[in-house]
């Protein structure tokens, strides 16, 4: 379980000023085991795997994350489960 509240994580994500690469996300302890909502996501054209994106929000519970995204009107995000590497 993550030690910060979903609202605190959302505010942390809002402060990010640059896109994160998928490798950075997977290596980040902050997002380990979490679902992330990525905006402006760029994908590898061959594998269709994410390359980078702007982290909009994150949560261990996908349903809660999707609910918050729906409440804020962010319907164009891509959702991914982050596993550490």
Steps between C-alpha positions, in 0.01 A plus 500: 500500500626848421553736795346812347134562435364489144449878512864553602622273220279689252653831609851349471420384146361841407832661595702286258637731234625254241391174346645190663631213295340162556837373626512782758148417615581130537813581703323750725416384852227766507299321229592137574189283502279792402271574209595823325296723271723640225414794280688590181619141494745407225509137386757286324359453147620139477413362846221747586649519849516838677823695461417808708217715625384760749389334825161649582411283801583166660328255732529138609128462420418531129131569564579793731749639250250477215233661718724799576590536134132492406420764768767734365398448137831343401369244255800474266744341744658160453511275808788270581607279788857579608723207587850561630798384297 
